């Protein structure tokens, strides 16, 4: 992935030719249960690593989920019942189990485990007595607790703290709950209802007096500076503290029995419950709160909530994992077309042109996405390329036409005698149009003065070209259809193509076809979408990228964004790759269809991905 996600809300402004779509907060629930391959449905805690991998603590061990496949780790852990999972800043993962704590290292799917603390079924001073929830505070310190002690994680091990009498519990799910108070203090609340303040100077926890007793504490949460929410069996309490950590007031604000709370990056506070589903908590007056149920969330029990760096909410429940997200892709132009998107191209800043074959559209791609149907066509348009004065159109009849922005023909070039459909075009820095044509073994060139040339075998083109691209520095690359000439570059000084191909060692029974090409924006790397997968040209060496089960699948489209993520499409959908990590996307993430058009990916000036599919156009929210 990407593999992070939004839907587009549509507002019809002009009934016939124009629409404006505003990126909104439409939410999508995705459930991962045993039917989707989740090895254990009883999920207690969730976290994501720095590479986007999802980790889930379950009653049968630790689950790793990469967006496609689930892997269960049980024997590698000190105990089978995983309770809590947390990602460390260095990318490693901590997981607590009933019988100890493990540290996990994941290097592109090679997962290694190290037991760093042992647990016990009985209370003693040498082992942890059923370790439970992990917590990372505002200072970056990592805490956890067992049934009667608090522990602070260090690289060398754990330091233990015994807060005092009256804290021991036999609760299977909770012992101590931790929260920052927003004023620089760390608060620990025992399941039995005692509150403690951490003193960094003495490295100790001191008891805090309460106006009245509370019991059966499930969670503590910082709602505002100096204000904590304490979730108990009796309901939700508001606890006000001064900057020194003294409790000023403690009052019940709801009878709802909440299990866990989390805040997303937009400030929405979510509250999960043990038996009543998922809620949001809002304040509408000082000391007055609105707690509203998310009715579309049908599950009743929630053990844990986690907001990932992409602002997705992951929910741990007894039926599995539920992902609540703004969809990554939206279909802002579906009222115009749900047909096969033939081509997408960028014009001046924040302007994108696209065609579904029967019409040409112009999209204003600012913070608000708007589009206009410019004109319809009498032939099937396969490509649209803008320049400062008009549009270049290539069609299925073997013609290239230069028009005004309203579709009036300026010049038509008929290449039907040389071949059939003109299916790929690019414009170079000198203003020449280069085009690939079905059957035609030459590349067509239309110069700025409207004269034409053909580049074939005599001009160094050793294979029929089916892909073209212009690099950031202006080089023209052509993708071919043979093992001996699958990549060529045009040399303007000798007016010929130079073969860059080399033998790539992997088993195959036919020649390589290059379907699409993209050049990395800040390096000399070139990525090829081929009939045998994704091939990377790096420092003069060709490498077929290991994509697991997708390695040999034919890649029909490829693009690269400004963050270095390589996006590609094959018969399994849309995928995002970087540094060995792969995420996959389909209709669940907002695509109108998982089948992407040939050469149907484009990254715009705002680093958004545009995806042409067989059922319309999708645009990523970021």
Secondary structure as UniProt FT lines:
FT   STRAND          8..14
FT   TURN            15..17
FT   STRAND          18..23
FT   STRAND          27..32
FT   HELIX           34..36
FT   STRAND          43..48
FT   TURN            50..51
FT   STRAND          54..58
FT   TURN            59..60
FT   STRAND          61..65
FT   STRAND          70..73
FT   TURN            75..76
FT   STRAND          82..87
FT   TURN            89..90
FT   STRAND          93..97
FT   TURN            98..99
FT   STRAND          100..107
FT   TURN            108..109
FT   STRAND          110..120
FT   STRAND          128..129
FT   STRAND          135..136
FT   TURN            138..139
FT   STRAND          142..145
FT   STRAND          150..154
FT   TURN            155..156
FT   STRAND          157..161
FT   TURN            165..166
FT   STRAND          176..180
FT   STRAND          186..190
FT   TURN            191..192
FT   STRAND          195..199
FT   TURN            200..203
FT   STRAND          204..208
FT   STRAND          217..224
FT   TURN            225..226
FT   STRAND          227..232
FT   TURN            233..234
FT   STRAND          235..241
FT   TURN            243..244
FT   STRAND          247..254
FT   STRAND          258..263
FT   TURN            265..266
FT   STRAND          269..273
FT   STRAND          278..285
FT   TURN            286..287
FT   STRAND          288..293
FT   TURN            295..296
FT   STRAND          304..307
FT   TURN            309..310
FT   STRAND          313..317
FT   TURN            318..319
FT   STRAND          320..326
FT   STRAND          329..330
FT   TURN            332..336
FT   STRAND          343..346
FT   TURN            349..350
FT   STRAND          351..355
FT   STRAND          359..365
FT   STRAND          368..376
FT   STRAND          381..386
FT   STRAND          391..395
FT   TURN            396..397
FT   STRAND          399..403
FT   TURN            405..406
FT   STRAND          409..414
FT   TURN            416..418
FT   STRAND          422..427
FT   TURN            429..430
FT   STRAND          433..437
FT   STRAND          443..446
FT   TURN            448..449
FT   STRAND          452..455
FT   HELIX           457..459
FT   STRAND          467..470
FT   TURN            472..473
FT   STRAND          476..479
FT   TURN            483..484
FT   STRAND          487..491
FT   TURN            492..495
FT   STRAND          496..499
FT   STRAND          514..519
FT   TURN            521..522
FT   STRAND          526..530
FT   TURN            531..532
FT   STRAND          533..538
FT   TURN            539..540
FT   STRAND          541..544
FT   HELIX           548..550
FT   TURN            551..552
FT   STRAND          557..560
FT   TURN            562..563
FT   STRAND          566..570
FT   TURN            571..572
FT   STRAND          573..578
FT   TURN            579..580
FT   STRAND          581..585
FT   HELIX           587..589
FT   STRAND          596..603
FT   TURN            605..606
FT   STRAND          609..613
FT   TURN            614..615
FT   STRAND          616..620
//
